[in-house]
C-alpha cells in the first residue's frame, strides 16, 4: 500500500507540473514579443550575430534541411572527438580512442536523442568526451526535437513555421539549460558526484586496491533525464548509487523524464487556440500510461512462477535485477516511465523483468505515443490524431478535416509512409540478426528473440534502453542500429513537417454540423482505438513469438 501511495504522489506531482510547463513552452516559443524576451533576448541575439542567423521564417523544406544539415555536422564533429579522445585533455583514466564503428554508433545515438550505449560510460569515454561530446548532444538533440515540434504545431495552426536556428536557440536558453542547471544543483545536494578528479582509490579488506569511478555526473544526470536522453555516465545507468542515490533522487528523475513530454499537449492546445483538444490528448495518453503501469506492476508483484515452483519466496514480487533501495514498485514505475517518455534511462535491468513487464516496455516504444519523447514523440501523437480523423471521415463519407483544414491524398500518403517505416526498421533487422548473428544473442528461444527485437525497437523509437544480454559491440550491431536510429529519427521529422507545410498552405474551411470535433470524449475513444488497432496490431505477431510465448512457457 505504501508503494502505491508513493506512485500516486509521483504521478500527482507530474500532473501538477504539466499544465504550467506547457503554457510556459507556448510563451517561450511565441512569435510575438513576451516578457521572456526581456530576460533571454540579449543573450539570444548575441548568438544570432555570432552565428549569422537571420530571424526570418522558413518554409518547411528549409526548416527540415536546416535541422538535418546542422545535426549532420554535429554528428561529424562529435565523431572526431570520440576517435581522438586519447590525445585530448581531461582523460585521467587514460581511455583510448573509440573504435570507428562504435564511435559512429555513439555519435548517431546521442544526436538522435536515442542514447543507445554499446560501451560502458565510466570506462569507454574520457571526461572531455563526456562533457564536450555527450552532454553537448544531450542539449542539441532534445533542442532539435523541441524546435521541430513547435514548427509542426505552427504549421497545423496555419501559421508561419518559424526559423529552426531561432527555435533551437530558444529551446536551450529558455527551457533546457535553466531547468537542467537547477536540477544539477539538487542532484549534487543529494550526493551525486560532480568532479573532474580521477577515480578514487580505496583499500579493500584483503589489502588490495579498488578504483571507484566518478566524474561530472550531476550535470550529466540532469539533462539526461530532462531531455529524454537516457544515456548513463555509468554503465549500469541510474541503477548505480552515484547516479541515483535514493528515493528522492529517483522521484526527481521520474519527474524530469515526464516534465516536457506531458506538458506538450497543453502547449499544443494553447498554440492552436483549442485548450480542450490539448486536454483530450493528455487524458487519452494518461489512460494508456495507467493501463501499462497497472499491467507491469501486477506482473512484477506476482513474481516468477518458475522460481516459485522451486520454493523461492516471492512475497516481495520479482526482485531479480532490482535495486533493494527501490524495490519492485519503483522499478516498475521507472521502467514504464522511461519507455513511455522515450528516455531510455534505467534503474533496473529490463532483461530481468518478467515477460509481461518486458512486453509493456517494448510495447510502449513500439506505440511511441504514450506521451512520447521530447517533441518527436508528440509529433507521433498528432499523427495518430490525424489518422483517427481520417478513419472517422471514411466511416461517414466526408473529407476529413483537422484544425479546419481538409486532409486529402497528399497528407495521408505521407502519414501512411511514416507509419510503414517503424515496422520495417524493427522487424527486418531483427530477422537478419537472429539468422546471421545468432551467437551474439545470449538467450536461446523466445527470450533471445525479444532481446534482438528490443534492441531495434529501442533504436527505431529513439529510446536507447537495452534488454542487454546481447554481444552488441560488434561492427554489425553498431552499424545496423546506427542506420535504424538515423532513419527512425529523421524520416518522420521530414515527412510530418511536409504534412504540416501542406496543411498550412490550405485555406481553412468553416466548421459545420457534420464536422468531426477533436475536442470531445468521442474523439478520445476513436484516437485510442486508432493507436491500439493501427499501432499495436502491426507488431502483435512478433510479440506473440517473443514475450507472450515466453510467459506462456513459464510453469504455473
Secondary structure, 3 states (H helix, E strand, C coil): CHHHHHHHHHHHHHHHHHHHHHHHHHHHCCCCCCCHHHHHHHHHHHHHHHHCCCCCCCCHHHHHHHHHHHHHHHHHHHHHHHHHHHHCCCCCCCCCCCCHHHHHHHHHHHHCCCCCCCCCHHHHCCHHHHHHHHHHHHHHHHHHHHHHHHHHHHHHCCCCCCCHHHHHHHHHHHHHHHHHHHHHHHHHHCCCCECCCCCEEEECCCCCEEEECCCEHHHHHHHHHHCCCCCCCCCCHHHCCCCCCCHHHHHHHHHHHHHHHHHHHHHHHHHCCCHHHHHHHHHHHHHHHHHHHHHHHHHHHHCCHHHHHCCCCCCCCCCCCCCCCCHHHHHHHHHHHHHHCCCCCCCCCHHHCCHHHHHHHHHHHHHCCCCCCCCHHHHHHHHHHHHHHHHHHHHHCCCCEECCEECCHHHHHHHHHHHHHHHHHHHHHHHHHHHHCHHHECCCHHHHHHHHHHHHHHHHCCCCCCCCCECCCCHHHHHHHHHHHHHHHHHHHHHHHHHHHHHHCCCCCCCCCCCCCCCCHHHHHHHHHHHHHHHHHHHHHHHHHHHHHHHHHCCC
